């Protein structure tokens, strides 16, 4: 999977991401099991979950600013070292039976807050490690590796290790963060910092479409260069990323389309277990096998993302992905047997990883290097804002009308987004936006069905 011409630095980053994702897959169920062991109050258990979901929305723009200000390689290594210390402290507390719900909440919040900075830095660092035309394949392989480590290896092992001792999966998670920090430090120094690491002859510092001025001047005015005058305020720097994204039509449209699909994805995930058990009649013992289709579909989609972009072009591929997902989700809503439903869900999950890979590569290929952290963070925040709305609406609608109509409504939302995409992402001649990136928003650690 990683024996490619993408180079040593990419292999190091890939290995760090896979190691860290494996630890996440152990820690996440361990925190849920710990919360359930400490209290049966659903509100307390929900607080632990919410604590891990708030930082990307509250701190996303700040993470982008500091990812552009600081040495990205050292930032990622330091963040992973801090996360290793946080998880190790919780593991020690659990081992001596002193953990409580407040400790779980604090740990979930701190890890997610640190993850915001890590995701912004890793998104901005990748274009400095691989050639620009290889970005779709590089993002796809990152998604494939993290899906394999998290879905096929980490998740099944989490319960086994927790049964040995609740502190064991947390201890292993701390070790994976420490390993990821060491791997990140081994990256070449040339890929380190904001605006550095651009390849000779690249155009990563070029202004955005329709603009004049330098890379750091998203509004057409000359931006600040390293070593220049005193820094502007954090919020003004964050606003630069927002303005740049808002002024790049295709990227802004892709972000809005992602927000629309996340509304449907979060609604689907909120009721998926009930839909599988009550509507599809999946036996509880077979639910893990049913969900394995999601992981396998996502893995296949991630590995094929680069080839699809090379064959069709990025924006045509994004339109084709939405159409395929709409058909798959409609089939999932209509069938009533676990096998065809599992196949439809696998296709849908594969489309999600292709989309995640391609829209990340599209932005990494066009955003100026000095703005990559901020623009990527803005993309993720805007796209994720609809996720809690979708989950909330799914819960209310499912309680009132049943889970079947919720899945049908998700398919309708996807159909509407696909219709919008067919117009918003239509090829235009000459169409530099519709070709794979030729110049320099993590990758994050999205699973196949997680919000984009």
N, C-alpha and C positions, 0 to 999 in steps of 0.2 A: 504493500500500500504506500510505503514511503520511499521505495527504491526508484526515485524519479530524478530527472535533471534539475529539480528545484533547489538543490544545494544543501550544504551542511547546516547553514543557519535555519533553513526551513525545517530540516529534520529535527533539530534541537527544539524549535518552537512547537512542532507537532508532538514530540515526545513529552514536553512539559504540559501541553494542553491535555493530552490523553492521561497522563499520570494524575493531574489534578481532577479531571472528570471522574476517574475511577474512584478517587477518594470521596468526591461529592456523592456518588451513587451509594456509597456506604453510609455517609453521614446523614443524608436527608431522611431515609426511613428510620435511622437510629434516633434522630431527634423526635420524630413522630411517635415512635414506640416509647421513648422515655417520657414524653408528655402524657401519653395514655397510661403509663405505669404510675405517674405521679398524681394524676387527677382524672376523673371521669367527667369533669365539667367541660362540655363542648366549647364554651366560651374561652376557657383557658387554653385549650388545645388550638383553637382558631387564632388566638393572639400570637402563638409561636409561628404559625404559618404567615400571618400578616406581617410580622416583624421582618421576615425575610423578603417580603414583596414591596415594602415601602421605599427602601433606599434608592432603587433605580428611578423611581418617580420623583423623589425629593432631592436627590443629589446628583442626578444624571448630568446636568449641565456643568456642575462644578467639577465632576470627574473629567469631563472633556477638556476643560480649561487647563487643569493640572497635567493631563496627559500631553498637552501641547507645550506646556511650560518646562516640564522636567525631562531629564534623560529617561527615555521610555524603557530601555533595557533594565536600568537600575530600579526604576519605579516598579516594574512588574516583579522583579526579584524581591524587592523589599516588601511589596504587598503579600506575596506568597509566604515570605518568612513570618510576617505578622499574622497571617491566617494560620500558619502552622502553630504559632505560639498560642493563639486564641483557642484552637481546637484541642491542643495538648493540655491547656489549663482546664478545659471542660472535662476531658478524659480523666484527668487526675481527680477532679471533684466527684465525678461519677464513681470512680474506683473506690473512693473512701465513703461513698453513700452520703454525700453532702449536697448533691445537686437539687435544685428546686426549679419551679417554672420560671421565676425571674432570671435565673442563670441561662435557661434555654432561650428565653426571649432576647436577652442581651447578646448571647452568642449568635443567634440567627441574624440579628440586626447588624452586628459588627462585621460578620462575614459578608453579608450582602453589601454593606457600605464599602468595604474594601474591594469587593468584586466590581463595583461600579468603576472605580479607578483602573482596575486591572483590565476590564473589558475595553475601556476607551483606549488605553495604551496599546493593547494587543491589536485592536482594529487598525490603529494608526501605524503600528510597527510593520505589519505584514507586507505592505507595498515596498518597503525598503529591503526586503529579504528575497523576493522572487521577481522575475521579469513580469512586466505589466500584463502581457498576453496570457500568462499562466495563472493570473489571479483567480479566475473561476475554478480551475482545477485545484489550486491550493486551498481555497476556501472549502471546496467540496471534500477534499481529503481530511481537512480538519474536522468537518462535521462527521465524516464517516468514522474517523478514529475515536471521537468522543462518544458517538452512538454505540460503537462496539464496546468501548471500555465501560460506559455507563449502563447501557441496556442489556447487553448479553453477558457481561462479566460481573460488574459491580452489583447490580440490583439483585440477582439471585444469591450472591454471596452475603449480602447485608444481613439477611435474617439469620443465616447460619452463624455468622460471627457474633451477632447480638445475643443469640442463644448461649454461646460460650461465655460471654460476659458483655454487659452493655458498654463497657469502656473500650472493648477491642476495636469495633469499627471506627470509633473516634480516634484511637491511637494510630490506626493505619491511615486514616485521613490526614492526620498531622504529618505523618511520614511522607505522604504523597505531595503535600504542599512544600515540604522541605526539599524534596527531590526536584520539584518543578522550579523552585527558586535557584537551585544550583545549575540546572539545565539552562535557565534563562541567562544567568550570569556568564555562561560559556558562549553566548552569542557574540559575534564580532562587534567591536566597538564602533565600527563604521555605521552600524544600524541603530545607534543608541538614541539619538536625541531628536527633539522637535525640529522638523525641517531638514535634518541631516539624513544621510544615507541614500539620497536620490542618486540614481545612476547617471553617469555622464551621458549627456544628450537627451535625457528624459525631459518631460515637460510638466513635472509634478508641481512646479512652482508657478505655473502659468495662471493668470487670472481666470475666473469663471466665465462662462459664456456671456457675451454681450457686455463685458466689463472692461474697464481700463484700469491700469494700476498694478500693484504688486500682489503677491500671493496673500499677504496678510491684510489686504484691503478689500474685503468683500463688498463694500459699498462703492467701489470705484475710487476711493482715496488711497493714497499710498500708505501701506501698513507699516508697522514697526518691525524692524529686523533685530536679530539678536545682537546685543551689544549697543543698541541705540539708546533712546531716552528711557526715562523711568517707566516702569510698567503701568498700564492702565488698570482700572479696577477689574476684579474678577468678573463682575456681571457685564461689564462692557465687552470684555473678551468673549464671554459666553454668547452675548448678542451677536458678535461677528459670525459665529457659527450658524446661528439661527438665520441671520440675513443671507448668508451665502447659500444655505439650503433652500430658503424661500425663493431666491433669485435664480435657481437652476431648475427650469421647468420639469424636465424629465425626472430628476431625482425627487423633486417635491411630489410629483404625481405618484411615483413608486411608493413613497412614504405613506401617502394617504391611502393608497390601495392596500398596503400592508396593515394599516389601522383597520380598514374594513374587514380584511380576512381574519385579523385577530379577534374581532368581535365574534365571528362565527366559531373560530377554533376554541376560544375560551368557553363559549357556551357548550360546544360539543364535549370538551373535556370535563366540564362540571357535571354532566349527566351520563358520561360514557359507561361507567361501571354499572349503573342502574339499567341503562339501555341494554347492555350486554346480558345481564342476568335476567331481567324481567321480560324484555321484548324478544331478544334473540335466543333466550333459553340456554345460554352458555352455562354449563355446570360450574359451581365455584372452584372445583378442583382444576378445571380447564381454563380459568380466566387468565392465568399466567401465559399459557400457550397462545391464547387468543391475542393477548397484547404483544406477544413476541412478533406478530405480523407487523406491528407498528415499527419495531426496531429494525426488522429485516427490510421493510419497505424504505425506511429512512436511510438505511445503509446503502441500498441499491441506488436511491436517488442521489445521494451525496457523491458516490463514485462516478455517476454519469453526468454530473452537472457541467464539468468542463467540456466534455464531448458535445453535449447539447448546445452550449454557447458557441463552440467553434463551428458547429454545423449550421445553426440558425441565426446567430447573432443574439446579443443579450436581450434586447427588448422583445423581439419576436419570440424568443424562448420563454420569457416571462408570461406573455399572453398565452402561449400554448400550455404552460404549466397551470395557469388558472382555469383554462377550459377543461383540462384533464381532471383537475381536482373537483371541479363542479360536477362533472359526469360521475366521478367516483363517489362523491358524497351523496349525490342523488341516488345512486345504486345502493349505497349503504343504508339510506333512509327507507328504501322500498323493499329490500329483501328481508326475509324473516328466518334465514338459516345461518348458523355461525360460519360455515365455510365460505360461501360467497361474500358474506359481510366482512370476514377477515381479509379476504383478498382485496375488496374495495377499500378497506381501511389502510391496507398496505400501500396501495397506489396513492391514496390521499397523503399518507405520511411521506412517501417518496417525493411527491410534489412539494411538500413543505420544505424539505431539505434542499431541493433544487432551488426553490425561490430564495431561501436564506443565503445560499452560496452565491447566487447570481446577483442579488441586489447589493450584497456586501462588496463583491468584486467590482460592480458598476461604480459604486461610490469611491472605492479605493483607487480606481483608475482615473478619476476626474477631479477629486478634491485636491487643492494645493496641500503639500506636505505639512505646512505650518498650521493648517486648519483641520487636519484629519481627525484629531481627537474630539474637537468640538462639534464638527458636523456629524461624525458618527454617533456621538452621544445624543445629539438632537434628533437624529433619525430614530434611534431606539426609543427615546422617550415618547416621541409623537406616535410611533407605531404601537407602543404598549399601553397608551392611555385608555384604549377601548377594552382591554382585556378584563379588568375588574367589572366593567359595565356588562360585558357579555356573560360573565359567570353569574352576576347578580340576577340579570334578567332570566337566565336559564333556570336558576333555582326557583324564582317566583313563578315562572311559567310552568315548570315541571310540577310544582306543588299544585297548581290550579288545573292544569290540563293533561298532565302526564308527560313522560319523557319523550314519547314518540314524536309529538308535534315540535318539540324543541329541535330534534335532529332535522326534521323537515324544514324548519325555519332557518337553520344554519345553512342548508343546501340552497335555499332561496337567496340568502345573503351572498353566498358565493357566486350564484348566477348573476346577481346585480353587479357585484364587483367585476366579474368577468366582462360584462357588457360595457362597463365604464372603462376597463382596461383596453378593450378593443379599439376604443376611440382615443384614449389618452396616450397609449403607447404605440399608435400606428406609425409605421415607417414613413419618413419624410426624406425626399431626395434633395440635396445630398444628405446622407444620414449617418454621421459619425456616431450618433447615440445608439445605432442599431448594430454596430459591429462590436466584436469583443474588444475590451479596453486596450488601447495602444499607448496610454500614458499612465503615470502613477495615479460607519456607521456597522463582537466578537464575535478574530471573530469571537463573538460571545459563545457561551456554551449552550446553544439551543438544542433541545431534543427534537426528534422528528415531528412531534405534534405540539411542541411548545410555541407560545406566542412568538411571532416574528419580531 
